[in-house]
Structures are given as structure tokens and as C-alpha cells.
Amino acid sequence: MEASKNLLQRMLLVCSFGLSLLTATPLIAEVRFSTAPINQAAEPTPQGQNSSRVDVAFVRMPPDQVQARLLQWLALAKTEDAIARQVTALWADKAEIQALSAEETLDRLIQSLALADQSVRNLVDSARTAGTHEPLNFEGVHSDPFFRDHVQLYHARWLTQHRFFDEAISMLESLDPETLIDPASLFFYRSICRLRLLKPTEAGDDINLLLNNTLDVPARFRAVAELMKAEAGVSTDGLPQVARLMSDVQRRLDLGKSDDPVQKREEEVIAALDKLLEDMEKQQQQQQQQSGQGGGSQQQNQPGQQGATQSVIKGASGDGDADRKELTENGSWGMLDKQAEAQARELIRQQFPPNFLDAISRYTRKIAEQKK
């Protein structure tokens, strides 16, 4: 509670103290959609230089190959004939299978595996409800790369969609796009995880591979990737970085986490806010010094100043102490007046996640209730 209170105090100081000093870059910059054709790989690396994976055009696995690999796994798992016939029936309509997108082909594969394997069936059932965060046990017949990689991709997709980025990235980073039915999904969901876990450089690499070196990219993937590309290029210092850190803390708390990673993120937020305050104080001191050098002589000759410092009230017998006023915490924003509070709210609204202002209000109300 004390750490959260300190965090709030620092945030309020940033808002009220730096209103005239802060100029932060928006989290999402102007979006310019890529015009590079998606069916072309990058230009080959000049001879004598090391080649890179960005020279590769990643394509989906053909449906016929998917079906052949599935049948091989069914034989490896010694699936019963009746179940094998049910699985085969899902792939009987060749025209339908050819019309499926890469995502839909992955879903059809998982549906087939669920018929033949209880662990996959449990995973699919849990994905329709609360889901599971623990990876499957990939031993024995489950260690087959075709089975393991696609079950992990399906599971990581669900985890990413429900903001369990830490769990999802541990699965996605081990996958090879060249062996997957849907490499576009790998790059897309992995870039989301990396961006939300404050790894913008790695996320940018995945976004570039998705936009420029992968075939069959869904339109919605491309549109979101362009937005993420702009966000990945935003400065990793100042208020944008504070906003990212606080958003990650809030996400983890929303998911019911309060472990060491959450506490580490909170410490990073406090350190970033302290640095902002220190920079603003230095800037204000420089401005005061500059104004003092330019108008120091005039300030000494201002009428009334010398008299004011020497004046006293005749006949006064008190020691000059004012009556102590008890301060109350009623959910308002500290000692800010109404105008400064409105300016602080507007700054938070512009620079931080939409629900951050509500979080501060809920926190101050909670403190006020505890004091009653």
C-alpha cells in the first residue's frame, strides 16, 4: 500500500509540476500503411555478407501436406480405426479444405487432434471457458514436432488473446515458422507479446517479417501490425515508457497477479517517475537561473520589497504561529486546487491509458474510506 501511495504521489507531482514542461510523443503515431508487396522476399544479401532470415518468404503449409502429416501422427499414436475414420471425414471435401485460410486450417487440425487425443480435447474445452495457462506435457507420442508445435501455437494464440503474454511468449519463441501451417499467426501473436512485454526491438523484427516476408497475411493482421509498427518506434524514455510500464502493471493486477514480476514493474515505474521529476527540476532550475541573471538588478529595486521584509505588526505579542488545520483525505487530489486538478486530469487523459484516470480516482476513494 505504501509503495502504491508513493507511486500515486509521484504521478500527481508529474502532472501538476510539469504541465508547462512536458511534451510527450503520442503512443500511437501517424499510421502509414506499407506499400511493399507481400508476395516478394527482401532483396538477396550481397555476396560475402551473412544471409538473414528476412530474405525468406514464409508460406503456409499446403493442405495436402497437413493431411498427410496428420495421418502419420494418427498412425504413430495407434489411433482406433473408428476415430481415424472420423478424422478423415473432416478432410474429405477437397474443395472445402482448399478454400480454408491458414488460420482455419489450423483450427481444423486441432479439431482433428481433439478427436484422437484426450489432452487436446481438454485444451479445446478449456479454451471455451476459463482456459488453462499450463503447457501440455509433450512426452511420448506428444513429442512429435508436428503435434507439439501446432498445439502450442493454438494454445499461445488463446493466451495472447486473453493477455497472458508471459505464458504465451514462452511457447511462441520456440516455434519455427518454416514448419507451421500458419506462420503469419506466429509472427502476429509473438509481436503482440513482445510489444506488451516492453521488447519493442524484437516486436519490430516480427512485424517486419509479417508485413514484408510472409504470404497469406489476413487483412486484420496487417492493419493491426501497422499500428504496432508505429507504436514500436515510439521513444522508450519519458512519459511513453512510463505509460507502457503502468499499463503492464495494471494488466498483471487485472489478471490477479502480484508476484515478483509485478513488483519489479512497479519499481521500474517509480524509478522512471523519479527520473522525470529530477529532469523537470533541473530544467526549472535552469530557467530560474536564466531569468535571475536577466532581471536580478530590477528585482532588487522593486518598490515595497525591502519594506515588506522589515515590517512588523506593532503591539503584536504572539509568536507568529498560525492555528494548525487538520487535513482530511476525502478522495480529492491532495493539495491541488480545482484548476490544477483539471489540468492534471487532462494531461493523464492525453498521455496514459484510458482507464488510468479511473484507477487513480478509485485509489483516492479507497484511501478516504480507510481513514474514516
HELIX and SHEET records of a PDB file:
HELIX    1   1 GLU A    2  PHE A   17  1                                  16    
HELIX    2   2 ARG A   53  ASP A   55  5                                   3    
HELIX    3   3 PRO A   63  LEU A   76  1                                  14    
HELIX    4   4 ASP A   81  ALA A   89  1                                   9    
HELIX    5   5 LYS A   94  ALA A   99  1                                   6    
HELIX    6   6 ALA A  102  ALA A  116  1                                  15    
HELIX    7   7 GLN A  118  ALA A  127  1                                  10    
HELIX    8   8 GLY A  140  SER A  143  5                                   4    
HELIX    9   9 PRO A  145  GLN A  161  1                                  17    
HELIX   10  10 PHE A  165  LEU A  172  1                                   8    
HELIX   11  11 PRO A  177  THR A  179  5                                   3    
HELIX   12  12 PRO A  183  ARG A  196  1                                  14    
HELIX   13  13 PRO A  200  ASN A  212  1                                  13    
HELIX   14  14 ALA A  219  ALA A  232  1                                  14    
HELIX   15  15 GLY A  238  ASP A  254  1                                  17    
HELIX   16  16 ASP A  260  GLN A  300  1                                  41    
HELIX   17  17 GLN A  305  GLN A  310  1                                   6    
HELIX   18  18 LYS A  338  GLN A  351  1                                  14    
HELIX   19  19 PHE A  356  LYS A  371  1                                  16    
END                                                                             
